[in-house]
Amino acid sequence: MGKRAFHPILLALYPVLFIYAHNIRQTPLTEVVVPAAISVVFAAALWLLARLLFRDSPKAAIAVSAFVLLFFSYSHFGRLLDLLITGKLGGLRGAGDVPLVLWVCLYAVFVKHYFALWLVVLGACLFFVARARGRLEGLNGFLNVVALALVGISVFSIGSYFAKTRLAWHGGTGEQVELPEAVAPSSELPDIYYIILDGYARADVLKRFFGYDNSEFLDRLKSRGFFIASESHSNYSQTCLSLASSLNYSYINFLADRLGADSDDLAPLYDLLWNNAVTRFLRRSGYRFVAFSSGWYCTDMKNADIYLAPKVSLTEFHNTLIATTPIALLMERLPTRSQFDIHRDRLMFIFDGLANMPDHDFPVFVFAHIIAPHPPFVFGANGEPVEWPKGNFFCGDGNMLVDTEEERAEYRKGYVAQLTYINAMVEKTVDAILARSRRPVVIVLQGDHGSGLFLNWESVEKTNIYERMSILNAYRLPGGNEGLYDSITPVNTFRVIFNRYLGTNMQLLDDRSYFSTWSRPYRFLDVSDQLFGRDAGKELKHP
Protein backbone atom coordinates (compact mmCIF):
# COMPACT_ATOMS: atom_id res chain seq x y z
CA MET A 1 0.00 0.00 0.00
CA GLY A 2 3.00 2.28 0.14
CA LYS A 3 3.29 2.72 -3.60
CA ARG A 4 0.04 4.60 -4.04
CA ALA A 5 -1.16 6.95 -1.35
CA PHE A 6 -4.90 7.41 -0.95
CA HIS A 7 -5.09 8.23 2.75
CA PRO A 8 -5.67 12.02 2.27
CA ILE A 9 -9.00 11.35 0.56
CA LEU A 10 -10.11 8.74 3.10
CA LEU A 11 -9.06 10.86 6.07
CA ALA A 12 -11.01 13.80 4.63
CA LEU A 13 -14.05 11.55 4.32
CA TYR A 14 -13.68 9.96 7.75
CA PRO A 15 -14.84 12.88 10.00
CA VAL A 16 -18.05 13.23 7.99
CA LEU A 17 -18.77 9.51 8.25
CA PHE A 18 -17.79 9.39 11.92
CA ILE A 19 -20.11 12.23 12.92
CA TYR A 20 -22.91 10.77 10.81
CA ALA A 21 -22.45 7.33 12.42
CA HIS A 22 -22.80 8.91 15.87
CA ASN A 23 -25.85 10.97 14.88
CA ILE A 24 -27.43 8.50 12.49
CA ARG A 25 -30.75 8.30 14.33
CA GLN A 26 -31.62 11.94 13.69
CA THR A 27 -29.70 12.59 10.46
CA PRO A 28 -30.74 11.58 6.94
CA LEU A 29 -28.10 9.99 4.74
CA THR A 30 -28.70 12.73 2.17
CA GLU A 31 -27.18 15.32 4.53
CA VAL A 32 -23.83 13.54 4.29
CA VAL A 33 -23.47 13.94 0.54
CA VAL A 34 -22.59 17.63 0.27
CA PRO A 35 -20.17 17.80 3.25
CA ALA A 36 -18.47 14.60 2.08
CA ALA A 37 -18.10 15.93 -1.45
CA ILE A 38 -16.72 19.26 -0.22
CA SER A 39 -14.23 17.51 2.08
CA VAL A 40 -12.98 15.21 -0.67
CA VAL A 41 -12.67 17.99 -3.25
CA PHE A 42 -10.92 20.22 -0.72
CA ALA A 43 -8.43 17.47 0.17
CA ALA A 44 -7.81 16.70 -3.50
CA ALA A 45 -7.14 20.38 -4.24
CA LEU A 46 -4.74 20.62 -1.28
CA TRP A 47 -3.02 17.46 -2.44
CA LEU A 48 -2.46 18.90 -5.89
CA LEU A 49 -1.08 22.11 -4.39
CA ALA A 50 1.15 20.17 -2.00
CA ARG A 51 2.62 18.14 -4.86
CA LEU A 52 3.58 21.37 -6.58
CA LEU A 53 5.16 22.75 -3.40
CA PHE A 54 6.95 19.63 -2.15
CA ARG A 55 7.73 18.15 -5.58
CA ASP A 56 7.48 14.80 -3.83
CA SER A 57 4.25 12.79 -3.97
CA PRO A 58 4.67 10.82 -0.70
CA LYS A 59 5.54 13.96 1.26
CA ALA A 60 2.63 15.82 -0.30
CA ALA A 61 0.21 13.07 0.73
CA ILE A 62 1.49 13.01 4.32
CA ALA A 63 1.35 16.80 4.59
CA VAL A 64 -2.26 16.89 3.39
CA SER A 65 -3.28 14.11 5.79
CA ALA A 66 -1.64 15.96 8.68
CA PHE A 67 -3.58 19.10 7.78
CA VAL A 68 -6.87 17.21 7.41
CA LEU A 69 -6.49 15.46 10.77
CA LEU A 70 -5.66 18.68 12.58
CA PHE A 71 -8.38 20.60 10.74
CA PHE A 72 -11.15 18.25 11.87
CA SER A 73 -9.65 17.92 15.36
CA TYR A 74 -9.55 21.63 16.11
CA SER A 75 -12.25 21.67 18.79
CA HIS A 76 -10.89 18.50 20.40
CA PHE A 77 -7.46 20.15 20.44
CA GLY A 78 -8.89 23.03 22.47
CA ARG A 79 -10.73 20.77 24.90
CA LEU A 80 -7.58 18.71 25.46
CA LEU A 81 -5.62 21.86 26.30
CA ASP A 82 -8.34 22.92 28.70
CA LEU A 83 -8.23 19.57 30.48
CA LEU A 84 -4.44 19.58 30.68
CA ILE A 85 -4.00 23.13 31.94
CA THR A 86 -6.88 23.02 34.42
CA GLY A 87 -5.63 19.70 35.79
CA LYS A 88 -8.73 17.69 34.88
CA LEU A 89 -6.57 15.28 32.89
CA GLY A 90 -3.71 15.05 35.34
CA GLY A 91 -1.73 17.93 33.90
CA LEU A 92 -1.08 21.26 35.59
CA ARG A 93 -3.25 21.97 38.63
CA GLY A 94 -3.24 25.72 38.65
CA ALA A 95 -1.14 27.94 40.87
CA GLY A 96 -0.03 25.01 43.00
CA ASP A 97 2.17 23.67 40.19
CA VAL A 98 3.39 26.87 38.58
CA PRO A 99 3.50 30.52 39.60
CA LEU A 100 0.04 32.10 39.45
CA VAL A 101 0.96 34.65 36.79
CA LEU A 102 2.41 31.96 34.53
CA TRP A 103 -0.64 29.74 35.02
CA VAL A 104 -3.01 32.59 34.13
CA CYS A 105 -0.95 33.31 31.02
CA LEU A 106 -0.97 29.66 30.01
CA TYR A 107 -4.73 29.46 30.42
CA ALA A 108 -5.40 32.73 28.58
CA VAL A 109 -3.09 32.00 25.67
CA PHE A 110 -3.47 28.27 25.18
CA VAL A 111 -7.11 27.69 26.08
CA LYS A 112 -8.96 30.90 25.35
CA HIS A 113 -6.90 31.63 22.24
CA TYR A 114 -5.60 28.25 21.13
CA PHE A 115 -5.82 28.94 17.41
CA ALA A 116 -2.26 30.30 17.43
CA LEU A 117 -0.97 27.18 19.16
CA TRP A 118 -2.92 25.03 16.72
CA LEU A 119 -1.15 26.85 13.88
CA VAL A 120 2.20 26.21 15.57
CA VAL A 121 1.45 22.48 15.80
CA LEU A 122 0.32 22.42 12.17
CA GLY A 123 3.43 24.30 11.10
CA ALA A 124 5.65 21.90 13.04
CA CYS A 125 4.03 18.91 11.35
CA LEU A 126 4.49 20.40 7.89
CA PHE A 127 8.07 21.37 8.72
CA PHE A 128 8.82 17.80 9.83
CA VAL A 129 7.41 16.43 6.59
CA ALA A 130 9.35 18.90 4.47
CA ARG A 131 12.63 18.19 6.23
CA ALA A 132 12.22 14.43 6.41
CA ARG A 133 14.76 12.47 4.44
CA GLY A 134 13.78 9.74 2.07
CA ARG A 135 10.51 9.28 0.25
CA LEU A 136 8.51 8.09 3.28
CA GLU A 137 6.81 5.21 1.46
CA GLY A 138 6.60 3.24 4.70
CA LEU A 139 4.73 6.01 6.49
CA ASN A 140 2.40 6.37 3.52
CA GLY A 141 1.63 2.67 3.66
CA PHE A 142 0.91 2.89 7.38
CA LEU A 143 -1.41 5.87 6.88
CA ASN A 144 -3.22 4.01 4.10
CA VAL A 145 -3.94 1.15 6.50
CA VAL A 146 -5.05 3.50 9.29
CA ALA A 147 -7.32 5.47 6.94
CA LEU A 148 -8.89 2.30 5.55
CA ALA A 149 -9.51 1.02 9.07
CA LEU A 150 -11.12 4.26 10.27
CA VAL A 151 -13.40 4.59 7.26
CA GLY A 152 -14.17 0.87 7.33
CA ILE A 153 -15.25 1.00 10.98
CA SER A 154 -17.59 3.94 10.29
CA VAL A 155 -19.04 2.33 7.16
CA PHE A 156 -19.57 -0.93 9.04
CA SER A 157 -21.31 0.94 11.87
CA ILE A 158 -23.58 2.77 9.42
CA GLY A 159 -24.33 -0.38 7.45
CA SER A 160 -25.09 -2.37 10.58
CA TYR A 161 -27.52 0.28 11.77
CA PHE A 162 -29.43 0.32 8.50
CA ALA A 163 -29.49 -3.48 8.32
CA LYS A 164 -30.79 -3.73 11.88
CA THR A 165 -33.45 -1.05 11.55
CA ARG A 166 -34.71 -2.17 8.17
CA LEU A 167 -35.01 -5.78 9.33
CA ALA A 168 -37.02 -4.59 12.33
CA TRP A 169 -39.32 -2.41 10.27
CA HIS A 170 -41.34 -3.16 7.19
CA GLY A 171 -43.51 -0.39 5.80
CA GLY A 172 -44.24 3.19 6.77
CA THR A 173 -46.29 4.66 9.55
CA GLY A 174 -47.63 7.69 7.76
CA GLU A 175 -50.98 6.03 7.05
CA GLN A 176 -51.17 4.44 10.50
CA VAL A 177 -53.63 6.98 11.90
CA GLU A 178 -57.05 7.01 10.31
CA LEU A 179 -58.62 10.28 9.23
CA PRO A 180 -61.86 11.28 10.95
CA GLU A 181 -65.22 11.42 9.26
CA ALA A 182 -66.53 14.95 8.92
CA VAL A 183 -69.75 16.66 7.96
CA ALA A 184 -69.72 19.93 6.05
CA PRO A 185 -68.73 22.75 8.43
CA SER A 186 -71.48 25.21 9.16
CA SER A 187 -69.24 28.27 8.95
CA GLU A 188 -66.20 29.60 7.13
CA LEU A 189 -63.09 27.50 7.61
CA PRO A 190 -60.55 29.27 9.81
CA ASP A 191 -56.85 29.67 9.19
CA ILE A 192 -54.99 27.48 11.69
CA TYR A 193 -51.59 28.46 13.10
CA TYR A 194 -49.77 25.77 15.07
CA ILE A 195 -46.75 27.47 16.66
CA ILE A 196 -44.38 25.31 18.68
CA LEU A 197 -42.19 27.23 21.12
CA ASP A 198 -39.54 24.63 21.88
CA GLY A 199 -38.93 23.97 25.55
CA TYR A 200 -41.39 26.62 26.80
CA ALA A 201 -42.07 25.85 30.46
CA ARG A 202 -45.37 26.33 32.29
CA ALA A 203 -45.87 29.41 34.47
CA ASP A 204 -45.55 27.60 37.81
CA VAL A 205 -42.30 25.95 36.68
CA LEU A 206 -40.89 29.30 35.60
CA LYS A 207 -41.67 30.81 38.99
CA ARG A 208 -40.42 27.86 41.02
CA PHE A 209 -37.20 26.94 39.20
CA PHE A 210 -36.30 30.16 37.39
CA GLY A 211 -37.69 32.81 39.74
CA TYR A 212 -39.59 34.33 36.81
CA ASP A 213 -43.17 35.60 36.89
CA ASN A 214 -44.75 35.05 33.47
CA SER A 215 -48.22 36.22 34.48
CA GLU A 216 -48.08 39.55 32.63
CA PHE A 217 -47.41 37.82 29.32
CA LEU A 218 -50.16 35.28 29.92
CA ASP A 219 -52.59 38.04 30.88
CA ARG A 220 -51.81 39.85 27.64
CA LEU A 221 -52.50 36.64 25.72
CA LYS A 222 -55.83 36.32 27.54
CA SER A 223 -56.71 39.87 26.54
CA ARG A 224 -56.23 38.76 22.93
CA GLY A 225 -58.70 35.92 23.37
CA PHE A 226 -56.38 33.08 24.40
CA PHE A 227 -57.28 30.30 26.79
CA ILE A 228 -54.29 29.27 28.94
CA ALA A 229 -54.28 25.60 29.95
CA SER A 230 -52.68 26.25 33.32
CA GLU A 231 -52.17 22.57 34.23
CA SER A 232 -51.03 21.26 30.87
CA HIS A 233 -48.27 18.70 30.34
CA SER A 234 -46.58 17.34 27.25
CA ASN A 235 -47.48 13.80 26.28
CA TYR A 236 -43.84 12.87 25.61
CA SER A 237 -40.50 14.18 26.84
CA GLN A 238 -38.77 14.62 23.46
CA THR A 239 -39.56 16.93 20.55
CA CYS A 240 -40.04 14.37 17.79
CA LEU A 241 -42.12 12.07 19.96
CA SER A 242 -44.27 14.91 21.23
CA LEU A 243 -45.02 16.39 17.82
CA ALA A 244 -45.57 13.02 16.17
CA SER A 245 -48.29 12.50 18.77
CA SER A 246 -49.94 15.92 18.57
CA LEU A 247 -49.88 16.03 14.75
CA ASN A 248 -51.57 12.64 14.64
CA TYR A 249 -53.97 13.38 17.54
CA SER A 250 -52.99 9.97 18.95
CA TYR A 251 -50.54 8.31 21.28
CA ILE A 252 -47.65 6.68 19.45
CA ASN A 253 -46.86 3.89 21.91
CA PHE A 254 -47.67 1.39 19.16
CA LEU A 255 -44.18 2.10 17.82
CA ALA A 256 -42.74 0.22 20.79
CA ASP A 257 -44.83 -2.82 19.88
CA ARG A 258 -43.88 -2.73 16.21
CA LEU A 259 -40.21 -1.79 16.55
CA GLY A 260 -39.39 -3.12 19.99
CA ALA A 261 -38.92 -1.04 23.12
CA ASP A 262 -35.13 -1.16 22.72
CA SER A 263 -35.12 0.15 19.15
CA ASP A 264 -33.48 3.49 18.44
CA ASP A 265 -34.69 3.73 14.84
CA LEU A 266 -36.31 7.14 14.34
CA ALA A 267 -37.23 6.67 10.67
CA PRO A 268 -40.80 5.51 11.41
CA LEU A 269 -41.19 8.48 13.73
CA TYR A 270 -40.13 10.85 10.96
CA ASP A 271 -42.64 9.21 8.64
CA LEU A 272 -45.37 9.87 11.20
CA LEU A 273 -44.33 13.52 11.34
CA TRP A 274 -43.96 14.22 7.64
CA ASN A 275 -47.13 12.33 6.67
CA ASN A 276 -49.12 13.30 9.72
CA ALA A 277 -52.87 12.84 9.95
CA VAL A 278 -53.59 16.50 10.76
CA THR A 279 -52.10 17.72 7.49
CA ARG A 280 -53.68 14.92 5.45
CA PHE A 281 -57.12 15.65 6.88
CA LEU A 282 -56.82 19.41 6.42
CA ARG A 283 -55.62 19.01 2.83
CA ARG A 284 -58.61 16.78 2.16
CA SER A 285 -60.77 19.56 3.61
CA GLY A 286 -59.38 22.20 1.23
CA TYR A 287 -56.46 23.60 3.23
CA ARG A 288 -52.99 24.50 1.96
CA PHE A 289 -50.12 23.45 4.20
CA VAL A 290 -47.52 26.14 4.97
CA ALA A 291 -44.37 25.21 6.90
CA PHE A 292 -41.25 27.05 7.99
CA SER A 293 -37.78 25.56 8.07
CA SER A 294 -36.94 24.78 11.69
CA GLY A 295 -33.34 23.61 11.29
CA TRP A 296 -34.34 20.43 13.13
CA TYR A 297 -34.59 17.47 10.78
CA CYS A 298 -37.73 15.81 12.14
CA THR A 299 -39.80 19.01 11.95
CA ASP A 300 -38.54 20.31 8.61
CA MET A 301 -41.73 19.70 6.63
CA LYS A 302 -40.30 20.03 3.13
CA ASN A 303 -43.35 18.29 1.69
CA ALA A 304 -45.51 21.31 2.56
CA ASP A 305 -47.46 23.05 -0.20
CA ILE A 306 -45.50 26.18 0.71
CA TYR A 307 -42.12 25.62 2.41
CA LEU A 308 -40.38 28.75 3.65
CA ALA A 309 -36.67 28.76 4.53
CA PRO A 310 -34.00 31.45 4.92
CA LYS A 311 -31.36 31.72 2.20
CA VAL A 312 -28.59 30.58 4.54
CA SER A 313 -29.73 27.52 6.41
CA LEU A 314 -27.51 25.10 8.33
CA THR A 315 -28.84 21.83 9.70
CA GLU A 316 -27.89 20.26 13.02
CA PHE A 317 -25.52 17.89 11.22
CA HIS A 318 -23.79 20.76 9.43
CA ASN A 319 -23.44 22.68 12.70
CA THR A 320 -21.94 19.67 14.46
CA LEU A 321 -19.40 19.12 11.69
CA ILE A 322 -18.43 22.79 11.46
CA ALA A 323 -17.99 22.99 15.23
CA THR A 324 -15.07 20.52 15.06
CA THR A 325 -13.09 22.75 12.68
CA PRO A 326 -11.52 26.24 12.69
CA ILE A 327 -14.35 27.32 10.39
CA ALA A 328 -16.49 27.96 13.49
CA LEU A 329 -13.84 30.39 14.77
CA LEU A 330 -13.54 32.10 11.39
CA MET A 331 -17.31 32.50 11.18
CA GLU A 332 -17.20 34.32 14.53
CA ARG A 333 -14.19 36.50 13.77
CA LEU A 334 -14.65 37.40 10.12
CA PRO A 335 -17.45 39.67 8.80
CA THR A 336 -19.62 36.64 8.05
CA ARG A 337 -22.51 35.02 9.89
CA SER A 338 -21.58 32.74 12.79
CA GLN A 339 -23.61 29.65 13.63
CA PHE A 340 -25.28 31.64 16.41
CA ASP A 341 -26.09 34.41 13.92
CA ILE A 342 -27.59 31.93 11.46
CA HIS A 343 -29.75 30.41 14.20
CA ARG A 344 -30.85 33.88 15.32
CA ASP A 345 -31.67 34.81 11.73
CA ARG A 346 -33.76 31.67 11.34
CA LEU A 347 -35.86 32.49 14.41
CA MET A 348 -36.47 36.02 13.16
CA PHE A 349 -37.25 34.68 9.68
CA ILE A 350 -40.04 32.55 11.16
CA PHE A 351 -41.50 35.38 13.23
CA ASP A 352 -41.36 37.76 10.27
CA GLY A 353 -42.91 35.15 7.98
CA LEU A 354 -45.77 34.50 10.38
CA ALA A 355 -46.43 38.22 10.77
CA ASN A 356 -46.39 38.85 7.02
CA MET A 357 -48.29 35.89 5.62
CA PRO A 358 -49.43 36.80 2.08
CA ASP A 359 -53.11 37.24 1.32
CA HIS A 360 -54.81 34.01 0.25
CA ASP A 361 -58.25 32.94 -0.92
CA PHE A 362 -58.01 29.49 0.65
CA PRO A 363 -57.71 28.32 4.26
CA VAL A 364 -54.17 27.60 5.44
CA PHE A 365 -52.65 25.36 8.06
CA VAL A 366 -49.40 27.00 9.17
CA PHE A 367 -46.82 25.01 11.11
CA ALA A 368 -43.87 26.75 12.75
CA HIS A 369 -41.40 25.04 15.05
CA ILE A 370 -39.42 27.79 16.79
CA ILE A 371 -36.38 26.45 18.65
CA ALA A 372 -36.68 28.93 21.52
CA PRO A 373 -36.65 29.52 24.43
CA HIS A 374 -34.78 26.21 24.17
CA PRO A 375 -30.97 26.59 23.97
CA PRO A 376 -28.83 27.82 22.35
CA PHE A 377 -29.52 31.23 23.84
CA VAL A 378 -29.06 33.81 21.10
CA PHE A 379 -31.27 36.64 22.39
CA GLY A 380 -30.99 38.84 25.44
CA ALA A 381 -34.13 40.16 27.13
CA ASN A 382 -34.29 43.13 24.73
CA GLY A 383 -33.38 41.17 21.62
CA GLU A 384 -29.68 41.94 21.77
CA PRO A 385 -27.48 39.17 20.34
CA VAL A 386 -25.90 36.79 22.85
CA GLU A 387 -24.12 33.46 22.45
CA TRP A 388 -24.56 30.63 24.94
CA PRO A 389 -23.29 28.00 25.44
CA LYS A 390 -19.94 29.74 25.16
CA GLY A 391 -17.65 28.36 22.50
CA ASN A 392 -19.16 25.78 20.20
CA PHE A 393 -22.71 26.19 18.91
CA PHE A 394 -24.90 23.47 20.41
CA CYS A 395 -28.65 22.79 20.43
CA GLY A 396 -28.59 20.25 23.24
CA ASP A 397 -30.32 20.51 26.59
CA GLY A 398 -30.34 18.90 30.01
CA ASN A 399 -27.20 17.08 31.12
CA MET A 400 -25.85 17.36 27.58
CA LEU A 401 -25.43 21.05 28.36
CA VAL A 402 -25.60 21.67 32.12
CA ASP A 403 -24.07 19.60 34.86
CA THR A 404 -22.79 21.97 37.57
CA GLU A 405 -24.56 24.60 39.67
CA GLU A 406 -22.57 27.30 37.90
CA GLU A 407 -23.82 26.04 34.53
CA ARG A 408 -27.38 25.87 35.86
CA ALA A 409 -27.12 29.49 36.98
CA GLU A 410 -26.02 30.47 33.48
CA TYR A 411 -28.84 28.37 31.99
CA ARG A 412 -31.44 30.11 34.20
CA LYS A 413 -30.16 33.53 33.23
CA GLY A 414 -30.00 32.77 29.51
CA TYR A 415 -33.33 30.94 29.42
CA VAL A 416 -35.24 33.74 31.15
CA ALA A 417 -33.65 36.43 28.98
CA GLN A 418 -34.44 34.56 25.76
CA LEU A 419 -37.97 33.75 26.92
CA THR A 420 -38.57 37.43 27.72
CA TYR A 421 -37.71 38.44 24.18
CA ILE A 422 -39.60 35.52 22.65
CA ASN A 423 -42.68 36.67 24.59
CA ALA A 424 -42.42 40.10 23.00
CA MET A 425 -42.03 38.59 19.53
CA VAL A 426 -44.99 36.27 20.07
CA GLU A 427 -47.24 39.19 21.02
CA LYS A 428 -46.10 41.19 18.02
CA THR A 429 -46.61 38.21 15.71
CA VAL A 430 -50.06 37.37 17.07
CA ASP A 431 -51.18 40.98 16.61
CA ALA A 432 -49.92 40.98 13.02
CA ILE A 433 -51.67 37.68 12.21
CA LEU A 434 -54.97 38.92 13.60
CA ALA A 435 -54.67 42.25 11.81
CA ARG A 436 -53.87 40.75 8.39
CA SER A 437 -56.19 37.76 8.29
CA ARG A 438 -59.48 37.97 6.41
CA ARG A 439 -60.69 34.71 7.93
CA PRO A 440 -61.32 33.59 11.49
CA VAL A 441 -57.98 32.58 13.00
CA VAL A 442 -57.14 29.65 15.25
CA ILE A 443 -53.77 30.08 16.97
CA VAL A 444 -52.12 27.47 19.17
CA LEU A 445 -48.98 28.40 21.13
CA GLN A 446 -47.54 25.25 22.61
CA GLY A 447 -44.38 23.87 24.17
CA ASP A 448 -43.34 20.47 22.86
CA HIS A 449 -41.87 19.78 26.30
CA GLY A 450 -40.70 21.84 29.24
CA SER A 451 -37.30 23.24 30.09
CA GLY A 452 -34.20 21.11 30.71
CA LEU A 453 -32.63 22.54 33.84
CA PHE A 454 -32.93 19.23 35.72
CA LEU A 455 -33.12 16.81 32.80
CA ASN A 456 -30.95 13.71 32.53
CA TRP A 457 -31.36 12.15 29.11
CA GLU A 458 -30.61 8.64 30.34
CA SER A 459 -32.29 8.55 33.75
CA VAL A 460 -35.83 9.30 34.83
CA GLU A 461 -34.66 9.08 38.45
CA LYS A 462 -32.21 11.94 37.88
CA THR A 463 -34.77 14.01 35.96
CA ASN A 464 -37.30 16.42 37.38
CA ILE A 465 -40.37 15.15 35.53
CA TYR A 466 -42.50 18.04 36.76
CA GLU A 467 -40.14 20.55 35.12
CA ARG A 468 -39.60 18.58 31.91
CA MET A 469 -43.24 17.77 31.17
CA SER A 470 -45.03 20.99 32.23
CA ILE A 471 -45.63 23.23 29.21
CA LEU A 472 -47.14 26.43 27.94
CA ASN A 473 -50.35 25.51 26.13
CA ALA A 474 -52.41 28.46 24.86
CA TYR A 475 -55.37 28.41 22.44
CA ARG A 476 -57.16 31.17 20.60
CA LEU A 477 -60.39 29.66 19.28
CA PRO A 478 -62.87 32.01 17.57
CA GLY A 479 -66.31 31.67 19.11
CA GLY A 480 -65.27 30.67 22.61
CA ASN A 481 -63.34 28.05 24.53
CA GLU A 482 -65.78 25.16 24.40
CA GLY A 483 -63.95 21.84 24.68
CA LEU A 484 -60.87 23.29 26.36
CA TYR A 485 -59.89 22.62 29.97
CA ASP A 486 -56.95 23.45 32.22
CA SER A 487 -55.21 20.07 32.00
CA ILE A 488 -55.63 19.48 28.25
CA THR A 489 -52.55 17.95 26.64
CA PRO A 490 -51.33 18.31 23.03
CA VAL A 491 -52.72 14.93 21.94
CA ASN A 492 -56.23 16.43 22.17
CA THR A 493 -55.40 19.76 20.52
CA PHE A 494 -56.62 18.93 17.03
CA ARG A 495 -59.45 16.75 18.26
CA VAL A 496 -60.94 19.88 19.85
CA ILE A 497 -60.19 22.07 16.81
CA PHE A 498 -61.59 19.60 14.27
CA ASN A 499 -64.73 19.04 16.31
CA ARG A 500 -65.28 22.78 16.60
CA TYR A 501 -64.60 23.90 13.03
CA LEU A 502 -64.53 20.93 10.65
CA GLY A 503 -67.58 18.95 11.68
CA THR A 504 -65.90 15.91 13.22
CA ASN A 505 -67.07 14.02 16.27
CA MET A 506 -63.79 12.81 17.75
CA GLN A 507 -63.68 11.56 21.31
CA LEU A 508 -61.08 13.19 23.54
CA LEU A 509 -58.37 10.86 24.83
CA ASP A 510 -57.26 10.47 28.41
CA ASP A 511 -54.40 12.87 29.10
CA ARG A 512 -51.26 10.82 29.75
CA SER A 513 -47.54 11.65 29.84
CA TYR A 514 -44.60 9.39 29.00
CA PHE A 515 -40.89 9.78 29.63
CA SER A 516 -38.25 7.98 27.59
CA THR A 517 -34.48 8.22 27.41
CA TRP A 518 -32.49 9.52 24.46
CA SER A 519 -30.96 6.12 23.72
CA ARG A 520 -34.26 4.21 24.09
CA PRO A 521 -36.92 6.61 22.76
CA TYR A 522 -39.62 3.90 22.56
CA ARG A 523 -39.22 2.55 26.08
CA PHE A 524 -42.12 4.62 27.36
CA LEU A 525 -42.48 5.14 31.10
CA ASP A 526 -45.91 6.39 32.16
CA VAL A 527 -45.36 9.28 34.58
CA SER A 528 -48.95 10.53 34.49
CA ASP A 529 -49.80 9.62 38.07
CA GLN A 530 -46.82 11.60 39.33
CA LEU A 531 -47.72 14.63 37.23
CA PHE A 532 -51.46 14.70 37.69
CA GLY A 533 -51.42 13.86 41.40
CA ARG A 534 -52.69 16.43 43.83
CA ASP A 535 -49.23 17.23 45.21
CA ALA A 536 -47.16 16.45 42.12
CA GLY A 537 -45.32 19.74 42.22
CA LYS A 538 -44.26 19.14 45.82
CA GLU A 539 -43.32 15.49 45.44
CA LEU A 540 -41.15 15.85 42.35
CA LYS A 541 -38.25 17.78 43.75
CA HIS A 542 -35.27 18.24 41.53
CA PRO A 543 -32.55 15.59 41.83
Secondary structure, DSSP 8 states (H G I E B T S, - for coil): --SS--HHHHHHHHHHHHHHHHTGGGS-THHHHHHHHHHHHHHHHHHHHHHHHHS-HHHHHHHHHHHHHHHTTHHHHHHHHHHHHTTTTSS--GGGTS-HHHHHHHIIIIIITTHHHHHHHHHHHHHHHHH--S--HHHHHHHHHHHHHHHHHHHHHHHHHHHHHHHH--S-STTSS----B---SS---EEEEEEETT-B-HHHHHHHH----HHHHHHHHHTT-EE-TT-B-SBSSHHHHHHHHTTTS--THHHHHH-TT----HHHHHHHHT-HHHHHHHHTT-EEEEE--SSGGG--TTSSEEE--SS---HHHHHHHHTSTHHHHHHHSSS--HHHHHHHHHHHHHHHHHT----SS-EEEEEEE--SSSSEEE-TTS-EEEESSSS-----GGGT--SHHHHHHHHHHHHHHHHHHHHHHHHHHHHHHHH-SS-EEEEEE-SS---TT--TT-STTS-HHHHHBB-EEEE-TT--TT--TT--GGGHHHHHHHHHS-B---------EE--SS-TT--EE-HHHHHSTTHHHH----
